[in-house]
């Protein structure tokens, strides 16, 4: 099986997470500058097979687009042009940053380490990917 790559896109930084080859476990991959994301993914795909991109999609509490939505939509279009053979799935990313920050606290990270926004972006990407994997499993269980 190929991997699934999750993307928590931001205008400055992009958090990335990836599954194992069996698509069971989501693991943080990296946080990179947004201008470098397509090259980074291209280099990654040269070493690993990726069958799907899961992109965190921003919505507000009323399920409406946010200010960030237009940037993510533009990024998804760019991603589709750069990698036309890899499908893209959008996943609701509401509260992922808060959950990531809470995860850092619960994990015992020092306050100085919790200020590292790149860490929050990576953990957010893992949460987005794990959410996708759980949704997929739930759909599979309903069908059976």
SETIVEX-105067 format. One record per residue: residue number from 1; z, x, y of N, C-alpha, C, O in turn. Coordinates in steps of 0.2 Angstrom, whole numbers, padded with zeros to 4 digits, always signed. Layout:
BEGIN
NUM	Z	X	Y	Z	X	Y	Z	X	Y	Z	X	Y
...
% end
This chain:
BEGIN
1	+0000	+0004	-0006	+0000	+0000	+0000	+0000	+0004	+0006	+0002	+0010	+0006
2	-0003	+0002	+0011	-0003	+0005	+0018	+0004	+0003	+0022	+0007	-0002	+0020
3	+0005	+0007	+0027	+0011	+0006	+0031	+0009	+0000	+0037	+0003	-0001	+0038
4	+0014	-0002	+0039	+0014	-0007	+0045	+0017	-0003	+0051	+0023	-0001	+0050
5	+0014	-0003	+0057	+0016	+0000	+0062	+0018	-0005	+0068	+0014	-0009	+0070
6	+0025	-0004	+0070	+0027	-0009	+0075	+0027	-0005	+0082	+0028	+0001	+0082
7	+0026	-0009	+0087	+0025	-0006	+0094	+0029	-0011	+0099	+0028	-0017	+0099
8	+0034	-0007	+0102	+0038	-0011	+0107	+0035	-0008	+0114	+0037	-0002	+0116
9	+0030	-0011	+0117	+0026	-0008	+0122	+0030	-0010	+0129	+0032	-0015	+0130
10	+0030	-0004	+0133	+0033	-0005	+0140	+0028	-0001	+0144	+0025	+0003	+0142
11	+0029	-0002	+0151	+0024	+0001	+0155	+0026	+0009	+0156	+0021	+0013	+0157
12	+0032	+0011	+0154	+0033	+0018	+0155	+0034	+0021	+0148	+0031	+0026	+0146
13	+0037	+0018	+0143	+0039	+0020	+0137	+0037	+0015	+0131	+0037	+0009	+0132
14	+0035	+0018	+0125	+0033	+0014	+0120	+0037	+0016	+0114	+0037	+0022	+0112
15	+0041	+0011	+0111	+0045	+0013	+0105	+0040	+0011	+0099	+0037	+0006	+0099
16	+0041	+0015	+0094	+0037	+0014	+0088	+0041	+0015	+0082	+0046	+0018	+0081
17	+0039	+0010	+0077	+0043	+0010	+0070	+0038	+0009	+0065	+0032	+0007	+0066
18	+0039	+0011	+0059	+0035	+0010	+0053	+0038	+0009	+0047	+0044	+0010	+0046
19	+0034	+0005	+0043	+0037	+0004	+0036	+0036	+0010	+0031	+0032	+0014	+0033
20	+0039	+0009	+0026	+0037	+0014	+0020	+0031	+0011	+0017	+0028	+0006	+0019
21	+0028	+0015	+0012	+0022	+0013	+0009	+0022	+0006	+0005	+0017	+0003	+0004
22	+0028	+0004	+0003	+0029	-0002	+0000	+0031	-0008	+0005	+0031	-0014	+0002
23	+0031	-0006	+0011	+0032	-0011	+0016	+0038	-0015	+0015	+0039	-0021	+0016
24	+0044	-0011	+0014	+0050	-0014	+0013	+0055	-0012	+0018	+0059	-0017	+0021
25	+0055	-0006	+0020	+0060	-0003	+0025	+0057	-0002	+0031	+0051	+0002	+0032
26	+0060	-0004	+0037	+0057	-0002	+0044	+0061	+0004	+0046	+0068	+0004	+0046
27	+0058	+0009	+0049	+0061	+0015	+0051	+0059	+0017	+0058	+0053	+0016	+0059
28	+0063	+0019	+0062	+0061	+0022	+0069	+0056	+0028	+0068	+0057	+0032	+0064
29	+0051	+0028	+0072	+0046	+0033	+0072	+0047	+0038	+0078	+0048	+0044	+0077
30	+0046	+0035	+0084	+0046	+0039	+0090	+0046	+0035	+0096	+0045	+0029	+0096
31	+0047	+0038	+0102	+0046	+0034	+0108	+0042	+0039	+0112	+0043	+0045	+0113
32	+0036	+0036	+0115	+0032	+0041	+0119	+0030	+0037	+0125	+0031	+0031	+0126
33	+0027	+0041	+0130	+0025	+0038	+0136	+0019	+0034	+0135	+0015	+0035	+0130
34	+0019	+0028	+0138	+0014	+0023	+0137	+0006	+0026	+0138	+0002	+0023	+0134
35	+0005	+0031	+0142	-0001	+0033	+0143	-0004	+0037	+0137	-0010	+0038	+0136
36	+0001	+0039	+0132	-0001	+0043	+0127	-0001	+0039	+0120	-0002	+0042	+0115
37	+0000	+0033	+0120	+0001	+0029	+0114	-0005	+0029	+0110	-0004	+0029	+0104
38	-0011	+0028	+0113	-0017	+0027	+0109	-0018	+0034	+0105	-0020	+0034	+0099
39	-0018	+0039	+0109	-0019	+0046	+0105	-0013	+0047	+0100	-0015	+0049	+0094
40	-0007	+0045	+0101	-0002	+0046	+0096	-0003	+0042	+0090	-0003	+0045	+0084
41	-0005	+0036	+0091	-0007	+0032	+0085	-0013	+0034	+0081	-0013	+0034	+0075
42	-0018	+0037	+0085	-0024	+0039	+0082	-0022	+0045	+0078	-0025	+0046	+0072
43	-0018	+0050	+0080	-0016	+0056	+0076	-0012	+0054	+0070	-0012	+0057	+0065
44	-0007	+0049	+0071	-0003	+0046	+0066	-0008	+0043	+0060	-0007	+0044	+0054
45	-0013	+0040	+0062	-0017	+0036	+0057	-0022	+0042	+0053	-0024	+0040	+0048
46	-0022	+0047	+0056	-0026	+0053	+0052	-0022	+0055	+0046	-0025	+0058	+0042
47	-0015	+0054	+0047	-0011	+0057	+0041	-0008	+0051	+0037	-0007	+0052	+0031
48	-0008	+0045	+0040	-0005	+0039	+0036	-0010	+0033	+0036	-0013	+0032	+0042
49	-0010	+0029	+0031	-0014	+0023	+0031	-0010	+0018	+0034	-0004	+0016	+0032
50	-0013	+0014	+0039	-0009	+0009	+0043	-0014	+0003	+0042	-0020	+0003	+0044
51	-0011	-0003	+0039	-0015	-0009	+0038	-0014	-0014	+0044	-0018	-0019	+0044
52	-0008	-0013	+0048	-0007	-0019	+0052	-0003	-0016	+0058	+0002	-0012	+0057
53	-0004	-0018	+0064	+0000	-0017	+0070	+0004	-0023	+0071	+0002	-0029	+0071
54	+0011	-0022	+0072	+0015	-0028	+0074	+0018	-0026	+0081	+0021	-0021	+0082
55	+0016	-0030	+0086	+0017	-0029	+0093	+0022	-0034	+0096	+0021	-0040	+0095
56	+0028	-0031	+0099	+0033	-0036	+0102	+0029	-0039	+0108	+0026	-0036	+0112
57	+0030	-0046	+0108	+0027	-0050	+0113	+0032	-0053	+0117	+0036	-0057	+0115
58	+0032	-0052	+0124	+0038	-0054	+0128	+0037	-0061	+0130	+0031	-0063	+0132
59	+0042	-0065	+0130	+0043	-0072	+0132	+0049	-0073	+0135	+0054	-0070	+0134
60	+0050	-0078	+0139	+0056	-0080	+0142	+0060	-0085	+0138	+0058	-0087	+0133
61	+0066	-0087	+0140	+0070	-0092	+0136	+0067	-0098	+0135	+0068	-0102	+0130
62	+0062	-0100	+0139	+0058	-0106	+0138	+0051	-0105	+0135	+0047	-0110	+0135
63	+0051	-0100	+0132	+0045	-0098	+0128	+0038	-0097	+0132	+0033	-0099	+0130
64	+0039	-0096	+0138	+0034	-0095	+0143	+0033	-0087	+0144	+0037	-0083	+0143
65	+0027	-0085	+0146	+0026	-0078	+0148	+0030	-0075	+0153	+0033	-0079	+0157
66	+0032	-0069	+0152	+0036	-0065	+0157	+0031	-0061	+0162	+0025	-0061	+0161
67	+0034	-0057	+0166	+0030	-0053	+0170	+0027	-0047	+0166	+0022	-0045	+0168
68	+0030	-0045	+0161	+0028	-0040	+0156	+0022	-0042	+0152	+0019	-0038	+0149
69	+0022	-0049	+0151	+0017	-0051	+0146	+0010	-0049	+0147	+0006	-0047	+0143
70	+0008	-0049	+0154	+0001	-0047	+0155	-0001	-0040	+0153	-0006	-0038	+0151
71	+0004	-0035	+0154	+0003	-0028	+0152	+0003	-0028	+0144	-0001	-0024	+0142
72	+0007	-0031	+0141	+0007	-0031	+0133	+0000	-0034	+0131	-0003	-0031	+0126
73	-0002	-0040	+0134	-0009	-0042	+0132	-0015	-0037	+0133	-0019	-0037	+0129
74	-0014	-0034	+0139	-0019	-0029	+0140	-0019	-0023	+0135	-0024	-0020	+0133
75	-0013	-0021	+0134	-0012	-0016	+0129	-0015	-0018	+0122	-0018	-0014	+0118
76	-0014	-0024	+0120	-0016	-0027	+0113	-0024	-0027	+0113	-0027	-0025	+0108
77	-0027	-0028	+0119	-0034	-0028	+0119	-0037	-0021	+0118	-0042	-0020	+0115
78	-0033	-0016	+0122	-0035	-0009	+0121	-0034	-0007	+0114	-0038	-0003	+0111
79	-0029	-0009	+0111	-0027	-0007	+0104	-0033	-0009	+0099	-0035	-0006	+0095
80	-0035	-0016	+0100	-0040	-0019	+0096	-0047	-0015	+0097	-0050	-0014	+0092
81	-0048	-0013	+0103	-0054	-0009	+0104	-0054	-0002	+0101	-0059	+0001	+0098
82	-0048	+0001	+0101	-0047	+0008	+0099	-0047	+0008	+0091	-0049	+0013	+0088
83	-0044	+0003	+0088	-0043	+0002	+0081	-0046	-0005	+0078	-0042	-0009	+0076
84	-0052	-0006	+0079	-0055	-0012	+0077	-0054	-0015	+0070	-0054	-0021	+0068
85	-0053	-0010	+0065	-0052	-0012	+0058	-0044	-0013	+0056	-0043	-0015	+0051
86	-0040	-0013	+0061	-0033	-0014	+0060	-0031	-0021	+0064	-0032	-0021	+0070
87	-0028	-0025	+0060	-0026	-0032	+0063	-0020	-0031	+0067	-0016	-0026	+0066
88	-0019	-0035	+0072	-0013	-0035	+0076	-0009	-0042	+0076	-0013	-0047	+0076
89	-0003	-0042	+0075	+0001	-0048	+0075	+0006	-0047	+0080	+0009	-0042	+0081
90	+0007	-0053	+0084	+0012	-0053	+0090	+0018	-0056	+0087	+0018	-0061	+0084
91	+0024	-0053	+0089	+0031	-0055	+0087	+0035	-0056	+0093	+0035	-0052	+0097
92	+0038	-0062	+0093	+0043	-0063	+0099	+0048	-0057	+0099	+0052	-0056	+0094
93	+0048	-0054	+0105	+0053	-0049	+0106	+0059	-0050	+0110	+0063	-0046	+0112
94	+0060	-0057	+0111	+0066	-0059	+0115	+0073	-0056	+0112	+0074	-0056	+0106
95	+0077	-0053	+0116	+0083	-0050	+0115	+0083	-0044	+0111	+0089	-0041	+0109
96	+0077	-0041	+0109	+0077	-0035	+0105	+0081	-0029	+0109	+0084	-0025	+0105
97	+0080	-0028	+0115	+0084	-0023	+0119	+0091	-0024	+0118	+0095	-0019	+0118
98	+0093	-0030	+0119	+0101	-0031	+0119	+0103	-0030	+0112	+0109	-0027	+0111
99	+0099	-0032	+0107	+0102	-0031	+0100	+0102	-0024	+0098	+0106	-0021	+0095
100	+0097	-0020	+0101	+0096	-0013	+0100	+0102	-0009	+0103	+0105	-0005	+0100
101	+0104	-0011	+0109	+0110	-0008	+0113	+0116	-0010	+0109	+0120	-0006	+0108
102	+0117	-0016	+0106	+0123	-0018	+0102	+0123	-0014	+0096	+0128	-0012	+0094
103	+0117	-0013	+0093	+0117	-0009	+0087	+0119	-0002	+0088	+0123	+0001	+0084
104	+0118	+0001	+0094	+0120	+0008	+0096	+0128	+0008	+0096	+0131	+0013	+0094
105	+0130	+0003	+0100	+0138	+0002	+0100	+0141	+0002	+0094	+0146	+0005	+0092
106	+0138	-0003	+0090	+0141	-0004	+0083	+0141	+0002	+0078	+0145	+0003	+0074
107	+0135	+0006	+0080	+0134	+0012	+0076	+0139	+0018	+0078	+0138	+0023	+0075
108	+0142	+0017	+0083	+0147	+0022	+0086	+0144	+0027	+0090	+0147	+0033	+0091
109	+0138	+0026	+0093	+0135	+0031	+0098	+0139	+0032	+0104	+0142	+0027	+0107
110	+0140	+0038	+0106	+0144	+0039	+0112	+0140	+0036	+0118	+0134	+0035	+0118
111	+0144	+0034	+0124	+0141	+0031	+0129	+0135	+0035	+0132	+0130	+0032	+0135
112	+0136	+0042	+0132	+0131	+0046	+0135	+0124	+0045	+0131	+0119	+0045	+0134
113	+0125	+0044	+0124	+0119	+0044	+0120	+0116	+0037	+0121	+0110	+0036	+0120
114	+0120	+0032	+0123	+0117	+0025	+0123	+0113	+0024	+0130	+0110	+0019	+0131
115	+0114	+0029	+0134	+0110	+0029	+0141	+0103	+0031	+0139	+0099	+0030	+0144
116	+0101	+0034	+0134	+0095	+0036	+0132	+0090	+0030	+0131	+0091	+0027	+0125
117	+0086	+0028	+0135	+0082	+0022	+0135	+0077	+0023	+0129	+0075	+0018	+0126
118	+0075	+0029	+0128	+0070	+0030	+0122	+0073	+0028	+0116	+0069	+0026	+0111
119	+0080	+0029	+0115	+0083	+0027	+0109	+0083	+0019	+0108	+0081	+0017	+0103
120	+0084	+0016	+0114	+0083	+0009	+0114	+0076	+0006	+0112	+0076	+0001	+0108
121	+0071	+0010	+0114	+0064	+0008	+0113	+0063	+0008	+0105	+0060	+0004	+0103
122	+0065	+0014	+0102	+0064	+0015	+0095	+0067	+0010	+0091	+0065	+0007	+0086
123	+0074	+0008	+0093	+0078	+0003	+0089	+0075	-0003	+0090	+0074	-0007	+0085
124	+0072	-0005	+0096	+0069	-0011	+0097	+0063	-0012	+0093	+0061	-0018	+0090
125	+0059	-0007	+0092	+0053	-0007	+0088	+0055	-0008	+0080	+0051	-0012	+0077
126	+0060	-0005	+0078	+0063	-0007	+0072	+0065	-0014	+0071	+0063	-0017	+0066
127	+0068	-0017	+0076	+0070	-0024	+0075	+0064	-0028	+0075	+0064	-0033	+0071
128	+0059	-0027	+0079	+0053	-0031	+0079	+0050	-0030	+0072	+0047	-0036	+0070
129	+0049	-0025	+0069	+0046	-0024	+0063	+0050	-0027	+0057	+0047	-0031	+0053
130	+0057	-0026	+0058	+0061	-0030	+0053	+0060	-0037	+0053	+0060	-0041	+0048
131	+0060	-0040	+0059	+0059	-0047	+0060	+0052	-0049	+0057	+0052	-0055	+0054
132	+0047	-0046	+0058	+0041	-0047	+0055	+0041	-0047	+0047	+0039	-0052	+0044
133	+0044	-0042	+0044	+0045	-0042	+0037	+0049	-0048	+0034	+0048	-0050	+0029
134	+0054	-0050	+0038	+0058	-0055	+0036	+0054	-0062	+0036	+0055	-0066	+0032
135	+0051	-0063	+0042	+0046	-0069	+0042	+0041	-0069	+0037	+0040	-0074	+0034
136	+0038	-0063	+0035	+0033	-0063	+0030	+0036	-0065	+0023	+0033	-0069	+0019
137	+0042	-0062	+0022	+0046	-0064	+0016	+0048	-0071	+0015	+0047	-0074	+0010
138	+0050	-0074	+0021	+0052	-0081	+0021	+0046	-0085	+0019	+0046	-0090	+0016
139	+0040	-0084	+0022	+0034	-0088	+0021	+0032	-0087	+0014	+0030	-0092	+0011
140	+0033	-0081	+0011	+0031	-0080	+0004	+0036	-0084	-0001	+0033	-0087	-0006
141	+0042	-0084	+0001	+0047	-0088	-0003	+0045	-0096	-0003	+0046	-0099	-0008
142	+0043	-0098	+0003	+0042	-0105	+0004	+0036	-0107	+0000	+0035	-0113	-0003
143	+0031	-0103	-0001	+0025	-0104	-0005	+0026	-0104	-0012	+0023	-0108	-0016
144	+0031	-0100	-0014	+0032	-0100	-0022	+0036	-0105	-0024	+0038	-0106	-0030
% end
